[in-house]
Amino acid sequence: MVRHGVRRYSGGVSLPISSKYHSRPNDPVPESERQQLSEQLNAAFTRGDLSQEEFDGHLNTIFGAQRLGDLVPAVEALGKPQTYSEPSIVQQDGRLAPGEVSEIKSPSAGTQLAIVGGIIGVVAALIVVMMLLVFL
């Protein structure tokens, strides 16, 4: 079925007509394409998105394909690969379980010295201002 330039397949994944799998279906499959799709397939299987049977079938499709058009079933099942990385502010380093917070770290000696020095400086400035107000 074609609607607004997008073909819909039984897997529910849409491939635009302009995708290389439709616009150049008779081109040979480059090894880099096989490698990228097999990595994507392994990641999907590791996440539990595919059963062993589905994994085996798509792996056979990827490595048995002679032309780009032969890859359509595997590409449909895998969807688009992630093209971004997770922002570092939300990355988990694995040391804490989700929902746990790390312990509060005490300030370093240099930070403590800076805070005490700042307080002493402010107090000294207030004393000077008060003395000037009294004697003027």
N, C-alpha and C positions, 0 to 999 in steps of 0.2 A: 504494500500500500504506500502511495506517495502523497504526502500532504505538505505543502509549503516548502518543497525542496528537500524534505527529509524522509528517508525510508524507515518504516517501522518493521521490526522483525519480531518473531515469536518470543525472543528473549527479553523484549521490552526495551532494549538498548537502541538508541537512534544513531545511525551513521548518516552524515550528510551526503548528498549525492556527489559533492565535490571531494569526498575523502578519497585517498589514493586507492583504496580497496574497490571503489566503484568507478572512479574516473580512469584508472589504469589497471583494470583487473587482470590483464594478460602480461603485465610486467613480471619478470622473475623476482622471487623473494630474496632480498639481500640477507647475508648472514647477520648483519647488525640488527635487522628487523626480527629475525628469529631469536636472537639473544635477548633483545628488549622484551619481546612477548613472553619468552620463557621465564625471565626474571619476574615479570608482572604476574604470570601464572603461579610461580612458586610463592610469591608474596600473598596472593589470594588464598592459596591452599593453606599456608601457614596461619593466616588469620581465621581459617575455618569457613571461608566463604564458599568453598567447593568441596564436594565429596571426593573420595578416592576415585570413583568411577568417572566423575566429571573431569577431574584432574588428568587422568590417563587419556581420556578421549581428546581433550584439548591439546595435550602434549603431542599426541599422535597427529593431530591436525596441523600443529605448528611445524613439526619437523617433517611431515609428509607433504606439505604444501609445495607446489611447483611455481604457482603464480600468486600474486597478491589477492586475487579474487577468492582463492581457496582458503584464505585466512579469515574470511568474514565470520564464520561461526565462533571461532575463538575470540576474535576482537569484540563481537557482540557480547559474549559472556563476561569478558574481562572489563569492559567499559574503558573509560579514559584513564590513562595513568595519572598519578598525582604529579603536578608540575610545580609544586611549591614545597618549601620546607616548613616545618613547624616553628613558629616564632620562639626565640630562646626564652622569652618571658613565661611561656606556658609549658616548656619542656620539663619533663620529670627526669631526674637523674637516677631514680630507682632506689635511693636510700630511704625514702619515706613512702609509706602506703598512702593512697589517695585519701585526703581529708585530714591527714596528720600534719602538724606544723613542727618546724625544727625548734630546738631550744634557743633561748635568747642568748646572744653572745655579749659578754661584757666588753665595754670599750677598751681600746688599747691604752697603754701608759701615756703615749703621746696625746691621745684624745683627752684623757683625764687631765693632763697638765694644761692643755689648751683651755679647757673649761674653767679650771681653777684660776688660771692667769686672766681669763676674760672677766671673771667675777671680781677679782682683786682690782683690775683696771677700772671697772665700772664704779666700784666703791670709792677708789681713789679720786676719780673724776667728780663724783658727787660731793666728796669732802672739799675739794678745791672750789667747786661752785658755791657751796654753802659758806665757805670762808670769804669768798669774794662778795657775796651778798651781805654778810654781816659787816664787813669792814668798808663797804662803799656806801 
